[in-house]
Amino acid sequence: MPPDTSNPEADNPENGDSETGDPETSTGPTLPRDSVPPKREPNALLRVVGPTLLVTLLAFVIAYQFVGPPPPDRIVMATGAADGEYARIAAHYQTILAREGITLEVRTTSGSVANLRLLEEDPEVQVALVQSGCGNPESAPSLLGLASVFYEPLWLFHRRGLTIAQLGDLAGRRVATGPEGSGTRSIILELLRDNGLDESSLTLVPIGGTEAADALLQERVDAACFVTASNAPVVAQLASADDLTLFNFTRAEAYTRHHRYLSRLVLPQGVLDIARDYPARDVTLVAPTATLIARDDLHPAISDLLLRAADEVHGGGALLESPGEFPTNRYVDFPLSKEAQRYFESGPPFLQRYLPFWAATLLDRMKVMILPLLTILFPLLKIVPPVYRWRMRNRIYRWYRDLGDVDRALDASTSAKTLDAHMAALDKIEVEAELVSVPLSLTDELYELRVHIELVRQKARAMGATS
């Protein structure tokens, strides 16, 4: 049957039915003149992943509420006299903490007793070097111990012409005992009381450090007490004076039994000055320890950093300390902080061993978010690929449904108008299929769809040619 010439669109080349056009050589889908090509839709993957990202972001925000605050970039440490051993040690800590971006401000005081009072009363002061035995842990529940860092022997120098075999022989003498609030004054008064002496039994001169050393050398006092490390300049200064004698604590063992914060040490012959053979014999000393004490609100990361600094400064040993003996938790008379307990059990935190301080602390703070995020994100990631494949396959099935409708409609009607409408519907399905992106696993189904579209199109052309 010849084509229906009453239809003005019958000769339209776009329909593949022109006199010169071969319907079998059509190069691709075309749309009717008044048809608008469908716009490319947003990536279907984003439609599936988007809700997942929103849920994850919500979980992140909620979990972040439980992340601890970052460590401060500045802390204050109470030490002692500006020319004392504590201030010298704090200067080493300053250098180490500065490498990690933390400013350590040193607050000089009259000594250990004053340091403890500052820790309790001044929130700005968060850590201090304190002589063991100076505080009462029960009366200061907000204070915690970090570590003992070195021995601080009690050095008692007196003028050589005086006969002082026991501390009781200091009765009636002028003794420099350190200023009020110092650990030196605290310990010597306790030992004097053990010997039956009180403040009325002798003249207590409240000076310490270089001032006390000068007073002894100038004979303004008969004896001077110092609680400091073996390498302190004041010890070297007095040890070099020929008219001074270092007191030998022959009953050191008795003192350590009564005062558990004390240790018995032996100063070997000649150890302070080998050339002069000073001391000329072994001298027994009693020694508290210098201890790092902190407020219980000190940031955990700063506690870890201070312990690492203490290890670097004191771990190599000294005249009276063996390498690796300090820092230690053995002589701390305040309850240990959780960070100190962990440090002495397993060493520095794992992250701080291999990462810069700022990175280690950031990751440590973020770890509270990892578990809830994994709990939410892992199931979502397991669900997303199947949902995405289902969504894309569902779209292909929808096009197959439309294609089936066109195929059945072709069997029901072969008029020119309906054939044009069916061709337009086929073109629309094919254009939509070309604009969509599918995963590789569904590419074969998409190409099969396009093959089937072409099969129905050829069927429509054949029906048009014979109608």
C-alpha positions, 0 to 999 in steps of 0.5 A: 500500500502506498504511503498516505499522501494526505498526511503533511508530515508523511514526507518529513525526512525526520520520520525516515519516510522521505522519498530519498531517505532510507528508513534502514539508514537512520543514524540516531534518534530524533524528536518531533519538532515541538518536542523538548529534549530532556535535561540531564538529571543530577547524578543518580549516585549523588541521590543515593550518597547524599542522604548517607553523607547527611547522616554521617555529618549529623553523627559527626556533629553529635560526636564532636560534642564529646570531644575534649578541649585542646591543650592550652598553649601556655601553662604556669609552673611554680618553682622556687628562688630565681637562683635555685635548682628548681628554676634551673630545671624549669628552664630546661622544661621551657626549652622542651615544651617550646619545641612543641609550641607550649609556653612554660611560664616560670613563677618564682616563689620562696619554696615548696610550701609556697608552691603547694599553696599556689597550686591550691589557691591560684588556678593559673598555676597548674604545675609545680616542683615540690620537695617530697614531704612538704605537703599533706595529700589528705588536705589537698585532694585537688593535687596529683603527683606526676613523678619524682625527678631527682634526689635532693639531699639535705646539705648541712655545711658548718664552720670547721672549728665547730664540733657537730656530730649530731643535729642536737649539737646545733643547740644555741647556734645560728643556722640558716634554714631557708626562707619561710615557705621553703622545703629546706626549712620544713625538713630541717625543723622536722629533723631538729624536733626529732632531736629534741630541739625547737625554734627556741633552742637555736637561732633560725635565720630565714635565708637560703640559696646564695644568700645563706652561702655568703652568710656562712662564708662570712661567718654571720651564721654557724651552719647553713642548710640546703635541700638541692641537687648534687650539681647545684652551684651552691654545693660546689661553692661551699665544697671548695671552701677549706674552712667548712665541713659537710655534716655526716648523717650517721643516723640516716637510716633512723631518719628514713624509718621515721620519715618515709619520704626520705632516702639514705644516700652515700656521697662517695669519697672525692665525688664532688672534687676528685682533685681535692679529694672532697669529701675526704671520706664517704659521707651519708646524707638523707634526701627527699626528692623533687616531685612534679605536682599538678592540679587535677584539671591539668590537661592530660596531653600536658601531663604526658608532655611534662613526663616526657620532658622529665625523662629527657632532662633527668633520665640520664642520671647524675652524681647520685642518680643512676641512668634510668632511675628517674623519673619514677613514681616510687617517692611521690607522696601525692596520688598519681594522676591517671596519665602518670600511672599509664606512663610508668606502666607503658611509656609515652602514649602511642601517638606521641611516640611517632607524631608531632605533639599537635598531631598526636593530641588532635588524633587522640581527641578525635578518637572519641568520634571514631567508634560512633562514626564507624558504627553508622558509616560502615552499615551505610557504605554496605547499603549504598552500592546495592541501593544504587544498583537497584535504583539504576536497574529500576530506571532501566526496567521503567524504560522497558515498561515504556518500550513494551507499551509502545510495542503493544500500541504498534500492534493495536494501531498502524495509522500515520499519526499513531506511528509518529507518536510511537516513534517520538516515544521511542526517541524519547526513551533512547535519548533518556537512556543516552543521558544517564550514567550507569555503573559498569555492572549495568552497562550491558543492560543499558546497551541491550535496552538500546538494541531493543529500542532499535528493534521496535523502531524498525518494526514501526518503520516496517509497519509504516511502509506497508500501511 
